[in-house]
Amino acid sequence: MEFNTISMIGLGYIGLPTAAVFASRRKQVIGVDIDQQAVDTINQGEIHIVEPELDMVVRAAVKEGYLRATTQPEPADAFLVAVPTPFHTDENGQNHKADLRYIRAASEALAKQLKPGNLVVLESTSPVGATEQMAEWLAAARPDLTFPQTHGEASDIRIAHCPERVLPGHVVRELVENDRVIGGMTPKCAEAACALYKIVVEGECIPTTARTAEMSKLTENSFRDVNIAFANELSTICHELDINVWELISLANRHPRVNILTPGAGVGGHCIAVDPWFIVDASPERAQLIRTAREVNDGKPEWVLSRVSEALEALHRTNPGATRGDLTVACLGVAFKPDIDDLRESPALGITQKVAELGCRVQVVEPNIEALPASLAQEHVELATLDEALAQADVVCVLVKHKPFMEQAEAIGGKEAVVDAVGLLG
């Protein structure tokens, strides 16, 4: 099967790097996104997200004519779908269910361009069965074509699932080096998808079923979530027992078969904070440990907030004449992990929003953004430099371990009131 033209539906943190990597292999890539500003930015050879090395790859691909962006799908040999798959909850914040509206919208948009022999791959992290659901939406939109769910190996269109498994900050390299799990709705679907990804992947392309590929990604992130929850729970216990959790973990990890992860302010991002709920929703009676881990990690921001409140109350006791509005809290970092600009599902952002509700002045120190998100656009909240925060803040709350903060760890540690949620000073 020839893949001369590839369509990338969704040009976000996964879609744009993927499109750029295929274009770097001299394949014609048509990127599709509903965000006109993102489309215009890319067509100028620039990028709208922060990701090391990506700007150079995109610039070269656009300049050489292998990558262009548009707001509407066009004909292609293969269509890759990388759109958001958030979850929604009931009125009590329970029953986290996957929201597949973006996959459906992408399916209905690209269906108009399908022709016999095309391959459609869902890359979005999805609950088990989402690839089959996508195939149903495609079939409903194009009754003139045949699909794997009804015609098996003889279908006009091949359908597969290939979940991304890259680390923000290293996406360009990992898209090429990492193994890929490729699940086809039939063996021929998997074979076609493997042939596509081998254009760029130096790691192994491992064929399996679509459902197994979907569950593989959910399992990988749930495994990490459970282990992070252990570390986060341990940090709260150690605080209560007056034990330095960072020292404790370093000592415990000297055991040859122990590798405890690092506690943090919670868990964020578009994967680990979301994916385990897809398993819980699919099997609520069985997924007890996975559910508990999610609840532990979702509860960590409230614990960090309580530490900030305690620090403010201590200041009031030593300065009884000061009002809450007289005090300033500096929140260091609002991204969901170090050295990126991604705020999706960020516990640091959520904590900062709650700190702003305490009535104090808030200085947000986030070196990877140029303006505050809308949720922090308040009169008593400002985007500040680290130097300004260290000079003015009464309480410093370290929420993300950005490199600039690590470089100034000694100065941060010299502040009288510091809440260190990430072990910067540990």
N, C-alpha and C positions, 0 to 999 in steps of 0.2 A: 504494500500500500504506500502510495506517495503522499507525503505531507509537505507540499510546497507553500501553502498558505495556511496560517494558523490564526484563529480568532480567540482573543483573550477577553472574556466577559467579566468585567470588574478589574479596575486598575488601582487597587489599594495596596496594602502592605505585602500581599502575596502576589496579586495579579500583575502589578507593574514589574517587579523583579523577574517573574516567570516569563512575561512577554519579552523583556529585554534580553534574557539569557537565550531564548529561542532565536531572537533577532540577531544575536551575536554569532549564531551559527549560520548566518546568511539565509535564513528563512523569512519569507514575507509574513510579518505579524501585524494584524489589525487589532488594536486595543479598543475595547468598548467600555464606556462608563457614562452614567447619567449626569455626572458632574462636569458641566461645560468648562469650568475653570481648570479642572484637572486635565481635561482633554487639550485645552489651549496651551497649558503649561508644558505638557509632554510634547506636543507638536513643535514647540520652540526648542526642544532638546533639553528641557529642564525637568526637575522632579518636584512633586508637591508633598513628599514625605521625607523623613530623615532616615537614611540607611547607607552605611559606609559602602563606597565603591559603586553604588547604583547610579550616581549622577554621571560618572564617566561612561558606563555601559550604555545608558539611555542616550547620552549626547552622541556617541559614536553611531548607535543604531539608527537614530533619526537622521543624522547627517548623511549616512550612507544609503538611506532610503529603504531600510529594512523594517522600520517600525513607524507606524503612524496611529493616531488615536481618533476616535469618532464617537458620537453618541448613539448610533444605531448599528446593529449587526449587519455585516455584509457577507457574501458567499465566501466559504473557506473549505478546506479539506478536513480540518479538525476544529472543534470548538471546546475551549476549556472554560469552565465556570468557577470563578472564585469570588463569590459574593457573601455578605455577612449571613450568619445563622445564629442570631441571638435567641434568648429564651424569654418567655413571658410568664408571669405568675398570676395567681388568683388574688382576690382582694385582701387576703391575709398574708400575702407574700409566700405562699406555699405552692405546691404542685407546679414546679418549674417544667414548662413544656417548650419544645423547640418551635421557633417561629420560622417557617419555611417560605414566607411570602416573597423574599428576594430571589430564592431559587425558582419559584414559580414564575415570577416576572421575567427573569432571565431566560427561562425555558420558552415561554410564550413569545419572547422577542426574537430569539435565535431560530425558533422553529420555522419562521417564514423563509429562512435562507437554506434550509436543509435540502440535500439532494442525495440520491442513492450512493452509498459508499462512504458517506461521512461518518466521522467518529465524534461523539460527545462525551466529555469527561467531566465529572463533578469533582472539583478539588475542595470545595467548602467542607469544613468539618461538620458532620451531619449525624443525626440519629440513625440507627439501623433501619434500613428500608427507604431512606431518602432517595437513593439512586433509582430505585424501582418507581418511586413516586414521580421523580423527574421524568422517567421514561413514559409514564402514563400521561403526564401533562404534554409531553412532546407528541405522543400518539394522538391525543385529543385535538391538538392544533393542526396535525398533518395526517388526516385519515387516508391520504393518497400514498403514504409510505408505510412500510412494515417495520416493526420494532421487536427486540429480543423477547419481550414478555409474551408475544403471540406467535412469532415465527422462528424463535431460537437462532440457530446458526445461520439460517437462510435470510435473516432480516436485512432490509435495506440499510438500516442505521445501526452502528455499533455503539453501545453504551457502557461506560466504565466509571469506577470511582478510584481516584488516586489522591489520598489526603496529603496535604503539605505537612512537613515535620521539620521546619527550620527554626533557627533561633534568631529573633530580632537582633540586629547588629552584626549578624554573620550570614544574612539571607543569601546573598549572591554566591558566596562560596559553598554554602550547604546545599543550595539547589543543584549544584553540580556534583558535589562529593557524596552526599548522603544516599543510602539505599532508598528505593521507593517501593512501597507496597501497592500493587495495582490489581484492583478487583474488577473483573468483567462480569456482566450479566450472563455471558456465555464464555467458553474458552476462547473462541475467536475474537470476542470483544476484548478480552484480556490481552490476547496476542497483539491485536492492533494497537492497544494503548501502550504496551511495552515497546513496540517499535517506535511509537511517537516519542516517548520519554528517553529512549536510548540516543536520540539526537543530541541531548544535552547532558544526560546523567552518566557520570563516570562510575558511580556506585552500582550496585546490583538492582535490577528491576525484577521483583518477585511477584509472579502472577498468583491470584487467588480469586475467590468469589467477591462480589460487590459487598455483600453483607459482612464478610470477614474483614475486608479492608476498612469498612466503616467502623466496625467494632475495634479494630486494631488501633486506630487513632484515639478513640475514646479511652481505650485501656491504657495506652501510653501516658495520656495526660492524667487519668485517674490515679495511676500508680504514683506519679509525681505529687499529685495533690495529697494523697494519703501520707506520704513521707514528709511533706511540708507541714501538714497538720500536726504530726508528731512533734516536730521542732517548735512550732508555734505554741502548742499546748505546754511543752516543756518550759518555754520561756516565761509563761505566766506562772507556772508552779515555782520556778526558781526565784522569780521576783517576790513571791509570797514568803519563801523560805530564806530570803536574803542570800542567795547564791548567784554568782556571776555566771549566767547561762553560757556565755561565750567561752569562758575558761572551761566550764564543765564539758561542753561539746568537744572542745579540742582534746581534753583528756580522754573522754569516752571513745573518741575516734582513733585513739592509739591502739585500741583492740583490733586485731587483724581482720575481723569480720563485722565491724561496726562502721557505718558511714552516715552519721546523722547530718541532715542538711542544715542550712542556716535559717534561723527564724527571721521574720520580717514583719511588715505592717499589715500583712494580709496576702491575698493572692489576686492578681489582676491579669489583664490581657484578654484576648479574644478566644483563648483555648482552655487553659487550666481552670479558670474561674467559671467556665461555662460547660465544657464537655462532660464532666462527671454527672451533671444533672440529666443529660440525655440517657445515661445508663439507669439512673434512679427512676426516671419516668418510665422506662421500658420494663423495669422489673422492681417495683417499689418494695415488695415484700422481701426480696433477696438482697438488695443492695444496701445493707445496713451500715457496713463499714464505710462505704463510699459516701453515703449520705452524711454520716457523722463527721467525716473529714471535711466535707464541704461546709458543714455548720460551724466547725471549729475555725476554719479559715475565714469564713464570712463574719465570725464574731471577733476576730482579732482587731479590726479597726476600732471597734467600740472600746476595747481594752486600752488601746493606745490613746484614744480620746480621753479616757478616764485618767490616764497619767498626766495629760496636759492640764486637765481640770484641777488635779491635785497640785500641780506646780503653780497654777494661778492662785489657788486658795492659800498656798504657803506664802506667796508674795503679798496677798492681802493681810495676812496675819502680821507680817513684818512691816508692812506699810499701810496701816489702817486708814489713812487718809486718801489712799488711791482708789479711784473708781475703776470699774472693769474697763471702761473706755480709755483709761490712762495707760493701760498695759498693752504691750505688743508681743505677739507670738510670731516667730519666723518659722514657716513650714518649708523645710528643705526638700524639694522634689515633689512633683505631682504626677510624673509619668508612672507607668505600671512596672517598669524595671529600669536599671541603670542605663544611662547614656543613649536614650532614644527619646522621641517626642510623642510616643503613642500613649494616649490617655485612656484607652478603652478599658472599661471595668477596673480602673485603677483604684486600689484601696487608698493610696496616698491622696488622690484627688478627693475621694469621699471624706477622708479624715479632715482635710483642709476645709471643705465645705462645712463640716460640723464645727470645727474650731471657729469659723467665722460667725457661727450662730451663738457663740459663748459671749459675745458682746465686746470682745477685745479688738484692737487693731491687728490686722494680719498682713504679714509680708510674705509673699510667695516667691521663693527662689527656685526657678526652674530654668537652667541654662539652655534648654533645648527648644524653648518656645519663645515667640516674640510678642505674644499678647495673651492675656488671661482668657480662659474659656468662659463662655457665657454664664456658667453656673457660679463663677466667682466674680462676676462684674458687679461689685458692690462698692459703696463709697468708702468703707473702712478697710477694703482689701486692695493691696497694690502689688504689682510685680516689681521685685527688688533684686539688686545684686547681692551676692554673698557678703561683700564688704559692708554694704549698707545694713544688712541684717545683723551682722556681728557687732556693728557699732550701735544699733538702736534697739534691738529686740531684748525683751525681758526674759522670754522663754524661747529656746531654740528646739524645734522638734525635727529630728532627722528621719525622713520617711523613705528616701531613696538613696542608694549608695553610688551617686554619680562621681565620676573621677575628679571633677573640680572640688567636691566636698572632701574626698579622700586626701587630696593634696593640702587641704586646710584643716585636717583633722585636729591638729594640735590647737589651733586657734578656736575651733568649735568647742573642743573639750575644755577650753579655758573659761567658757561662759558659766555663770553661776548656776543657772537652771537649764539643763539639757535633758530632753527626752529622746533617747536613742533607740529607735525601733528596729534598726537594721544592723547593729553591731559595728558602726563606724568607729566607735571608740573602744570596742571590746578587745 
